[in-house]
């Protein structure tokens, strides 16, 4: 029975679902050894460092990941960075296939003046800051002003807005990183604007995220009822109202009609607003928006402007991949054809393959599709290219599955005492010592 060796690079949802698809494809005539490489000593990718801490149910998929990792054909090489500690050229000859599941970690930029001022951040920095990603612990998040502005109308923008707009006592029983939680407790921010450049009918938020807004216990959620009505009229006139949009429009109506609770904190949606400039003397002081309108179904600039005084602007307008040595990237993704990197034994799954779209579960079908192609492409004879362990520099402390289990258990135990699901360790050296 041929036995193939597969390397998966990246221990996020795309990586684990690729491993699962390989495990499920095994039969009497085909089997796999799976080696997963992850640059951090911690696993689960966006489930750990992306998903908002106040959405703990979404993180329960980590149990599935750990089940996949407990299979005997799975080996973990954590704290090993492909492109730095190991080259792609060293992986490819040793594996029958290499699957890049490295996601998209760099925030897209607005390309407007003032974007580089201190106080102007990308969600790609803010989200891992509050989630305790070791590389983002020192991100400067000015929380001493009363107003914050989030640019973008997708679920990441919504996560950022909730993290700034809810009462931090709601985050106490979550796994928000300790440094971020204490900063949020000190935060003076009381008004969070979320600005979308099109109308509410074209917002990328999904209905479950909208429907939870009126349930927030300590935050007023504001959208102009006229804006919701106009969005409905425009969508109906354009005969655009399919199921997903109908659900979103209904959620908007409920938000608009929900009585404000007179809370100290407010989240306010502003639509048809495109950012033109971020102004300030040495730091962010104001964001200037151009006002759009919709004419014949097209978004057009009216030429009018307005501005919001703030010292914190977070743009949540999408991501692109961080290039990796030895891999060709195009349009912010690994250059690929349906997941195949043509002319090589490299494949890609997840955001690195298709760009930053879809929920965690989307990676499951994506992985299954790519694994089918990978299996079609396998040579009848496995490579038997030798074990990778001999190539990993001795100076690297590999965090294997048992090491990661120790980190995981230590974090859960530390959190238990505080009534939290876990207390994240954010220092790489301490994480490595926990794994010993
Ligand atoms: P997204 O859903 O693609 O939303 C990006 C937003 O940025 C859109 O509203 C887009 O507006 C706007 N935008 C892009 N360029 C802009 C510019 N130059 N100026 C102003 N606005 C601009 O991306 P995301 O929020 O990063 O989310 C990525 C994926 O993760 C999505 O599939 C999302 O659903 C998923 N996610 C899910 C959850 C969850 O399930 N709870 C949580 C977080 C993320 P236009 O539409 O006008 O281009």
Boltz pocket constraint, residues with backbone or C-beta under 6 A from the ligand:
constraints:
  - pocket:
      binder: B
      contacts: [[A, 55], [A, 109], [A, 110], [A, 151], [A, 152], [A, 153], [A, 154], [A, 155], [A, 156], [A, 157], [A, 159], [A, 195], [A, 196], [A, 197], [A, 198], [A, 202], [A, 203], [A, 204], [A, 205], [A, 206], [A, 209], [A, 273], [A, 274], [A, 275], [A, 316], [A, 317], [A, 318], [A, 319], [A, 356], [A, 357], [A, 358], [A, 359]]
      max_distance: 6.0
